[in-house]
Amino acid sequence: MKLVEHFEYGLDAPICLTWELTYACNLQCTHCLSASGRRDPRELSTAECKAVIDELQRMQVFYVNIGGGEPTVRSDFWELLDYAVDHGVGVKFSTNGVRLTPDKARRLAATDYVDVQISIDGATAEVNDAVRGAGSFDTAMRAMQNLADAGFKGFKISVVTTRHNVGQLDEFKAIADRFDAQLRITRLRPSGRGADVWHDLHPTLDQQREIYDWLIANGENVLTGDSFFHLNALGSTPLPGLNLCGAGRVVCLIDPVGDVYACPFAIHDEFLAGNVRDRGGFESVWRSSELFTRLREPQTGGACTSCSAFDSCRGGCMAAKFFTGLPLDGPDPECVRGNAELALVGAGANRPLPDKDHSRTGARRTSVALGLPTLTPPVATPDRACDTSPLAGFVR
């Protein structure tokens, strides 16, 4: 059996998982996939977090992607980071840099099995701050300088591509080279607050071509996770990475209150598999949940199988389809062959708005439940991993 086939039917443990430690955040990014801002008072305690880490160690999870919200605003963040490392669970955490002081940067540089990812969404303050908030660009650049001064080489600079920053790809790469860091570009998804701005921010078709051409020319030293497989239909040269949906198979997400979701970009009750506080903990959710069992069954590509590009793009992203109201066995909403254009025209009324909102405004959205496809006919779950796949950077 090929390695990719092992992944398709699921593993005994996730190779890694995404763990949002808190929804609290000092920023209010317009495209935040978890609609973060306010802390949820039910979030896991320090002891409960350590118990989860103990489980991950027993399950031999390779590493965990820690995010939020802004994870460093938790008072026990550094304690939990040390606990994970001491128990053989590597940590990569994403941050806007607000608490990466020179002292913290030196601490990180002296710690093994830790990686840091700084988020910016513009190569200039003007572009970045329009999405992430005033002063956020300077904060991130200061954090990068602190890491570089501390001798932390190879940290990641993460960029969500929008129609306003696609033209800055060379500038983003220059920033990464300046700090001896590695650039990582990912796809904008219509999740969380991103659902409100996706129509206005996602790259145009011409910009999709620009991204593809740029990655072909520069992608050898740029991480993409598996954000851009839908672009493979643009040319004969495929983009590197794993062409498989890892949701519930090799990846998943734990949110701040312990809920476990199949996909970090689909924080919605339709993709809720269980909670780490339930009997049996995370291990039971991963190995026995009904949702994950369904996702690991043989899948078909639905309507996309008749397309000549199907073997390259595999129908696109589950989360992007779900939150734009498209069927999960249909084409990606950004299909570069235009196969989703007609479907998108009538999809708006069926679009399920995110049902989790922690924005500081306190306003909450109304959910429209679509439901996962039933088992008869078989579930037609998309066949491509989201960009948080643990194989990003390993399978290239």
C-alpha positions as CSV (number, residue, x, y, z in Angstrom):
1,M,0.0,0.0,0.0
2,K,1.3,3.4,-0.9
3,L,2.0,5.9,1.9
4,V,-0.8,8.2,0.7
5,E,-3.3,5.3,0.9
6,H,-2.4,4.8,4.6
7,F,-3.2,8.5,5.1
8,E,-6.5,8.2,3.2
9,Y,-7.9,5.5,5.6
10,G,-6.7,7.3,8.7
11,L,-3.9,6.7,11.2
12,D,-4.0,5.5,14.8
13,A,-2.9,9.0,15.8
14,P,-2.7,12.3,14.0
15,I,0.8,13.1,12.7
16,C,0.1,16.4,14.3
17,L,-2.9,18.5,15.2
18,T,-3.9,22.1,15.5
19,W,-4.7,23.3,19.0
20,E,-6.3,26.7,19.5
21,L,-5.4,27.4,23.2
22,T,-7.6,30.5,23.5
23,Y,-10.0,32.6,21.5
24,A,-8.7,35.7,23.3
25,C,-6.8,38.0,21.0
26,N,-5.4,41.5,21.0
27,L,-6.3,41.9,17.3
28,Q,-9.5,41.6,15.3
29,C,-8.3,40.4,11.9
30,T,-11.1,40.7,9.3
31,H,-10.5,37.2,8.0
32,C,-9.9,35.3,11.3
33,L,-10.8,31.7,10.7
34,S,-11.8,31.2,14.3
35,A,-13.6,34.6,14.7
36,S,-11.4,35.2,17.8
37,G,-11.3,38.2,20.1
38,R,-13.0,37.2,23.4
39,R,-11.8,34.5,25.8
40,D,-14.3,31.7,26.4
41,P,-14.6,31.2,30.2
42,R,-15.0,27.5,29.6
43,E,-11.5,27.1,28.1
44,L,-9.4,24.1,29.2
45,S,-7.5,24.7,32.5
46,T,-3.7,24.3,32.8
47,A,-4.2,20.8,34.3
48,E,-6.6,19.8,31.5
49,C,-4.1,21.0,28.9
50,K,-1.3,19.0,30.4
51,A,-3.6,16.0,30.4
52,V,-4.1,16.4,26.7
53,I,-0.4,16.7,26.2
54,D,0.1,13.5,28.2
55,E,-2.3,11.8,25.8
56,L,-0.5,13.1,22.7
57,Q,2.7,11.7,24.1
58,R,1.2,8.3,24.6
59,M,-0.2,8.4,21.1
60,Q,3.2,9.4,19.7
61,V,1.9,12.6,18.1
62,F,4.9,14.2,16.3
63,Y,4.1,17.8,17.0
64,V,1.2,20.2,17.7
65,N,0.4,23.4,15.9
66,I,-0.6,25.9,18.7
67,G,-2.7,28.9,17.8
68,G,-5.7,30.9,18.8
69,G,-6.7,33.7,19.2
70,E,-3.3,34.8,20.3
71,P,-1.9,31.9,22.3
72,T,0.8,33.9,24.2
73,V,-1.9,35.9,26.0
74,R,-2.7,32.8,28.1
75,S,-0.9,33.3,31.4
76,D,0.2,29.6,31.3
77,F,1.4,29.6,27.7
78,W,5.1,29.3,28.5
79,E,4.4,26.7,31.1
80,L,2.5,24.6,28.6
81,L,5.1,25.0,25.9
82,D,7.8,23.7,28.3
83,Y,5.6,20.9,29.4
84,A,5.0,19.7,25.8
85,V,8.7,19.9,24.9
86,D,9.6,18.0,28.1
87,H,7.1,15.3,27.2
88,G,8.4,14.8,23.7
89,V,5.7,16.7,21.9
90,G,7.2,19.3,19.6
91,V,5.5,22.7,19.3
92,K,5.0,25.1,16.4
93,F,3.0,28.1,17.5
94,S,1.5,30.9,15.5
95,T,1.6,34.5,16.9
96,N,1.1,38.1,15.9
97,G,4.2,38.8,17.9
98,V,2.7,41.0,20.5
99,R,4.5,39.2,23.4
100,L,7.7,38.1,21.6
101,T,10.1,40.4,23.6
102,P,13.9,40.1,23.4
103,D,13.9,37.9,26.5
104,K,11.2,35.6,25.1
105,A,13.0,35.4,21.8
106,R,16.2,34.3,23.6
107,R,14.3,31.7,25.5
108,L,12.8,30.3,22.4
109,A,16.2,30.2,20.6
110,A,17.5,28.1,23.5
111,T,14.6,25.6,23.4
112,D,14.7,22.5,21.2
113,Y,11.6,21.2,19.4
114,V,10.0,24.6,19.1
115,D,9.2,26.5,16.0
116,V,7.6,30.0,15.7
117,Q,5.3,31.4,13.0
118,I,4.8,35.1,12.7
119,S,1.7,36.2,10.8
120,I,1.6,39.2,8.5
121,D,-0.8,39.7,5.6
122,G,0.9,42.6,3.9
123,A,4.5,43.4,3.0
124,T,3.8,47.0,4.0
125,A,2.0,48.4,7.0
126,E,-0.6,49.9,4.7
127,V,-1.7,46.6,3.2
128,N,-1.2,44.5,6.4
129,D,-2.9,46.8,8.8
130,A,-6.0,47.2,6.7
131,V,-6.7,43.5,7.4
132,R,-5.0,42.9,10.8
133,G,-5.4,46.2,12.5
134,A,-3.4,49.4,13.1
135,G,0.1,48.9,14.4
136,S,0.1,45.1,13.8
137,F,2.7,45.2,11.0
138,D,5.2,47.1,13.2
139,T,4.5,44.6,16.1
140,A,5.2,41.6,13.8
141,M,8.4,43.1,12.4
142,R,9.7,43.9,15.9
143,A,9.1,40.3,16.9
144,M,10.9,39.1,13.8
145,Q,13.9,41.3,14.7
146,N,13.9,40.0,18.2
147,L,14.0,36.4,17.0
148,A,16.8,37.2,14.5
149,D,18.8,39.0,17.1
150,A,18.4,36.0,19.5
151,G,19.8,33.7,16.8
152,F,16.6,31.9,16.0
153,K,17.0,30.8,12.4
154,G,14.4,29.4,10.2
155,F,11.3,30.7,11.9
156,K,8.3,31.0,9.7
157,I,6.6,34.1,8.3
158,S,3.0,33.2,7.4
159,V,0.9,35.1,4.8
160,V,-2.7,34.6,3.9
161,T,-3.0,35.5,0.2
162,T,-5.6,38.1,-0.6
163,R,-6.3,40.2,-3.8
164,H,-4.5,43.1,-2.0
165,N,-1.2,41.3,-1.3
166,V,-0.7,38.9,-4.2
167,G,1.4,41.5,-5.9
168,Q,3.8,41.6,-2.9
169,L,5.0,38.0,-3.1
170,D,8.5,39.0,-4.0
171,E,8.5,41.5,-1.1
172,F,7.3,38.9,1.4
173,K,10.2,36.6,0.2
174,A,12.6,39.5,0.7
175,I,11.4,40.0,4.3
176,A,11.9,36.3,5.0
177,D,15.4,36.3,3.5
178,R,16.3,39.4,5.5
179,F,15.6,37.6,8.8
180,D,16.9,34.2,7.7
181,A,13.3,33.0,8.0
182,Q,11.1,30.8,5.8
183,L,8.1,32.2,3.9
184,R,4.8,30.3,4.2
185,I,1.9,31.4,2.1
186,T,-1.6,30.0,2.6
187,R,-5.0,30.3,1.1
188,L,-7.8,32.5,2.3
189,R,-10.7,30.4,3.4
190,P,-14.3,31.6,4.0
191,S,-14.2,30.4,7.6
192,G,-15.0,32.4,10.8
193,R,-14.9,36.1,10.0
194,G,-13.4,35.2,6.7
195,A,-16.9,34.2,5.6
196,D,-17.8,37.9,5.7
197,V,-14.9,39.1,3.6
198,W,-14.1,36.2,1.4
199,H,-16.0,37.5,-1.7
200,D,-14.1,40.8,-1.5
201,L,-10.7,39.5,-0.5
202,H,-10.1,36.1,-2.3
203,P,-7.7,36.4,-5.2
204,T,-9.1,37.0,-8.7
205,L,-8.7,34.4,-11.5
206,D,-5.8,36.4,-12.9
207,Q,-4.2,36.5,-9.5
208,Q,-4.6,32.8,-9.1
209,R,-2.5,32.4,-12.2
210,E,0.0,34.9,-10.8
211,I,0.3,32.8,-7.6
212,Y,0.7,29.6,-9.6
213,D,3.5,31.1,-11.8
214,W,5.2,32.6,-8.8
215,L,5.2,29.3,-6.9
216,I,6.5,27.4,-9.9
217,A,9.4,29.9,-10.1
218,N,10.0,30.3,-6.4
219,G,8.3,27.5,-4.5
220,E,11.3,25.4,-3.8
221,N,12.1,27.3,-0.6
222,V,8.5,28.5,0.2
223,L,6.1,26.5,2.2
224,T,2.5,26.3,1.1
225,G,1.1,23.4,3.1
226,D,-1.5,22.2,0.6
227,S,-3.3,25.4,0.1
228,F,-3.1,25.6,-3.7
229,F,-3.8,22.3,-5.3
230,H,-6.8,23.8,-7.1
231,L,-4.2,25.8,-9.1
232,N,-2.7,22.6,-10.6
233,A,-5.3,22.7,-13.4
234,L,-3.5,25.9,-14.7
235,G,-0.5,24.0,-16.0
236,S,1.4,20.8,-16.6
237,T,3.8,21.4,-13.8
238,P,2.2,20.3,-10.5
239,L,2.7,22.2,-7.3
240,P,4.5,20.2,-4.5
241,G,2.7,18.7,-1.6
242,L,0.2,16.1,-0.5
243,N,-2.8,15.8,-2.7
244,L,-5.3,14.4,-0.1
245,C,-7.8,15.8,2.3
246,G,-6.3,15.1,5.8
247,A,-9.4,16.1,7.7
248,G,-10.1,13.4,10.4
249,R,-7.5,11.2,8.7
250,V,-4.1,12.7,9.7
251,V,-5.1,16.1,11.1
252,C,-7.8,17.6,13.3
253,L,-8.3,20.6,15.6
254,I,-8.8,21.0,19.3
255,D,-10.5,24.2,20.2
256,P,-10.1,26.2,23.5
257,V,-13.0,24.4,25.2
258,G,-11.8,21.0,24.2
259,D,-14.1,20.4,21.2
260,V,-12.4,18.3,18.4
261,Y,-13.1,19.2,14.8
262,A,-12.2,17.4,11.7
263,C,-10.6,20.4,10.0
264,P,-9.0,23.6,11.4
265,F,-10.9,25.6,8.7
266,A,-14.3,24.1,9.5
267,I,-15.0,25.1,13.1
268,H,-18.7,24.3,12.8
269,D,-21.0,21.8,14.5
270,E,-21.3,19.9,11.3
271,F,-17.6,18.9,11.7
272,L,-17.6,18.4,15.5
273,A,-16.4,14.9,16.5
274,G,-16.4,15.1,20.3
275,N,-14.6,16.7,23.2
276,V,-11.4,15.9,25.1
277,R,-13.4,16.2,28.4
278,D,-15.6,13.2,27.3
279,R,-14.9,9.8,28.6
280,G,-11.8,8.3,26.9
281,G,-10.4,11.8,26.1
282,F,-8.9,12.8,22.9
283,E,-7.8,9.3,22.0
284,S,-11.3,8.0,22.0
285,V,-12.5,10.9,19.8
286,W,-9.7,10.3,17.3
287,R,-10.1,6.6,17.1
288,S,-13.8,6.0,17.6
289,S,-15.9,9.1,16.6
290,E,-18.7,8.5,14.1
291,L,-17.6,11.5,12.0
292,F,-14.0,10.5,11.7
293,T,-15.0,6.9,10.9
294,R,-17.1,8.3,8.0
295,L,-14.3,10.6,6.7
296,R,-11.9,7.6,6.6
297,E,-14.2,5.6,4.3
298,P,-13.5,5.3,0.6
299,Q,-14.5,8.6,-1.1
300,T,-15.5,9.6,-4.6
301,G,-14.9,12.8,-6.4
302,G,-18.5,13.4,-7.4
303,A,-19.1,15.7,-10.3
304,C,-15.4,16.6,-10.5
305,T,-14.3,13.1,-11.6
306,S,-15.3,13.9,-15.2
307,C,-12.8,16.9,-15.3
308,S,-9.4,16.2,-16.8
309,A,-7.7,18.1,-14.0
310,F,-9.3,15.9,-11.2
311,D,-6.2,13.9,-10.6
312,S,-4.3,17.1,-9.9
313,C,-6.7,19.1,-7.8
314,R,-9.0,16.3,-6.4
315,G,-12.0,18.6,-6.3
316,G,-10.6,21.2,-3.8
317,C,-11.1,22.2,-0.2
318,M,-13.9,20.9,2.0
319,A,-14.1,24.0,4.2
320,A,-14.1,26.4,1.2
321,K,-17.0,24.5,-0.3
322,F,-19.0,24.2,2.9
323,F,-18.8,27.8,3.8
324,T,-19.7,29.0,0.3
325,G,-22.8,26.8,0.2
326,L,-21.4,24.4,-2.4
327,P,-21.9,20.6,-2.2
328,L,-19.0,18.8,-0.7
329,D,-18.7,16.5,-3.8
330,G,-18.7,19.5,-6.1
331,P,-16.0,21.8,-7.4
332,D,-13.9,24.2,-5.3
333,P,-15.4,27.7,-5.2
334,E,-12.1,28.9,-6.7
335,C,-11.9,26.3,-9.4
336,V,-9.7,27.8,-12.1
337,R,-11.6,26.0,-14.8
338,G,-14.7,27.9,-13.9
339,N,-16.7,24.8,-12.9
340,A,-18.1,26.4,-9.8
341,E,-19.3,29.7,-11.3
342,L,-22.9,28.7,-12.0
343,A,-23.2,26.9,-8.7
344,L,-21.9,29.9,-6.7
345,V,-24.7,32.1,-8.2
346,G,-27.3,30.1,-6.4
347,A,-25.3,29.1,-3.4
348,G,-25.6,32.2,-1.4
349,A,-29.0,31.4,0.1
350,N,-27.7,28.1,1.3
351,R,-24.4,29.4,2.7
352,P,-24.0,28.1,6.3
353,L,-22.7,31.1,8.3
354,P,-20.1,30.1,10.9
355,D,-21.8,29.2,14.2
356,K,-18.9,30.1,16.5
357,D,-18.2,33.8,16.9
358,H,-15.9,35.2,19.6
359,S,-15.5,38.6,18.1
360,R,-15.2,41.4,20.7
361,T,-18.3,43.1,19.2
362,G,-20.4,40.3,20.9
363,A,-22.5,40.0,17.7
364,R,-23.3,36.4,16.8
365,R,-24.3,34.9,13.5
366,T,-27.2,32.7,12.8
367,S,-26.4,29.2,11.6
368,V,-27.9,27.6,8.6
369,A,-27.3,23.8,8.9
370,L,-26.6,22.0,5.7
371,G,-25.6,18.6,7.1
372,L,-22.9,16.3,5.8
373,P,-23.8,14.0,2.9
374,T,-25.5,10.8,4.0
375,L,-23.9,7.4,3.7
376,T,-26.4,6.4,1.0
377,P,-25.1,7.3,-1.5
378,P,-21.6,7.2,0.0
379,V,-20.2,10.4,1.5
380,A,-18.3,12.3,-1.2
381,T,-15.8,14.2,0.9
382,P,-13.2,16.2,-0.9
383,D,-9.8,14.6,-1.5
384,R,-7.3,17.3,-0.6
385,A,-5.7,18.2,2.6
386,C,-6.1,21.6,4.1
387,D,-3.0,23.7,4.5
388,T,-2.5,22.8,8.1
389,S,-1.5,19.3,7.1
390,P,1.5,18.1,9.2
391,L,3.2,17.0,5.9
392,A,3.6,20.6,4.9
393,G,7.3,21.0,4.6
394,F,7.9,17.3,4.8
395,V,6.2,15.9,1.7
396,R,7.2,18.3,-1.1
